[in-house]
Amino acid sequence: MIVDAWDYIAPYGWIITIGLVTAYLLYNRMIKPTLDILEQEERTAQQKKFDDDVNARVASRLTAIREKQQMEHERVAEETKRLAEEAAKQRLKELEERERKKNVLEATLLTYDINMHKKKASENRSPAEIIDEYIASKPIVVFSKTWCLFCKKAKAALATFRLNQRHFEYVELDERTDLPGDKIQDEFEKRYGSRSVPKVFIGGELIGGGDDVVRLLHEGVLEVLVNSALGIN
């Protein structure tokens, strides 16, 4: 059967050969280059896609790294700012405390200096002179002691008139270390027959002690005496 087939196609061998050669040449010259171009374009497209994917992943990683670095930078900057503010506050607090201590020391020294001058001045004056100077210095003068209940009653009675500070003075003998308190009370005993306090003076005149002031207040006489001493009609 094969022999029969060969006998059939043998006369056309040269035509088939020419056709195959022609087809091969056409393939190499026209079809293969086109296929190569298409294959190259496909590879190029795939490579571009791969490169784009890689670039996208790299870009994403870089973005994440930059964001992390930025967050760390901001955290460090914020921490640095906070520490600087705390240091500034602490420094200001230390300066204020130093200034406060300086002012307290200066005030203490000034008070001590004033008290020493007062004490020296008082030592050069007799108790009688001290009493007379205080009585003459204000319209209303009370020689008192801070713990004395009768003194508190007298001052409470006078407080009902809401006196201006320049119109009265309370001489607290238990606090005034610059004054000879015991000698002043001895002088009271010489003058008025009693060394007890309070001794309340209005308009330069002794009006009595705590009970006397309260009684005069209730009688309406105290208001008259106060107004007269202040020059109020």
Residue, then its C-alpha position, 0 to 999 in steps of 0.5 A: m500500500i505504501v508503494d502504491a502511495w509512493d508511486y502516486i505522489a512520486p511524480y509530484g515530488w519536486i512540486i512538494t519539495i518546492g512548496l515545502v522550501t517556499a513555505y519554510l522561507l515564507y515562515n522564516r522571512m515573514i511569519k517567524p519574525t512576526l511571532d518573535i516580535l509578538e513573543q518579545e512583546e509578551r515577555t516585555a509586557q510580563q517583565k514590565k508587569f513584574d517590575d511594576d509589582v516589584n516597584a509597587r511593593v518596594a514603594s509600599r515598603l519605603t512608604a511604611i519605613r518613611e512613615k515609621q521614621q517620621m513617627e519616631h522623629e515626631r515622638v523624639a521631637e515631642e519628648t525632647k520638647r516635653l523634657a525642655e518644658e519640664a526643665a524650664k518649669q523646674r528652672l523657673k520654680e527654682l528661681e521663684e523659690r530662690e527669690r521667695k527665700k531672698n524676699v523672706l530673708e530680706a523681710t525678716l532682716l528688715t523686721y528685725d532691724i525695725n524691731m531693734h530700732k523700736k526696742k532701742a527707742s523704747e529703752n530710751r523712753s520711760p513707760a510713762e512717755i510710751i503710754d502718752e505717745y500712744i495715747a496722743s498718736k490716734p483718736i482711739v488706743v487700746f492697750s491689750k493682750t491677744w489672749c485676754l477675754f476682756c480685751k476681746k470684748a472691748k475690741a469687739a465693741l469698737a469693731t461695731f463702728r467699722l473704724n478706719q485703721r488710721h483712727f485706732e491702734y491696738v497695742e498688744l503688750d504680749e506681742r510687742t517685744d520692743l515694749p517694756g510690757d510689765k513696766i507699762q502695766d506698772e505705770f497703769e497701776k500708778r496712774y489708774g490704780s489697776r495694772s490690768v488690761p485692756k486700757v481703752f483710751i478715746g480722745g486721750e481719755l481713759i474710759g475703762g476696761g472691757d466691761d466698761v466699753v460694752r456697757l457704754l456701747h449698750e447705753g449709746v455713750l460709746e458712739v458719742l465718744v467715738n464720734s467726738a474723738l473722730g470729729i464727727n458731729 
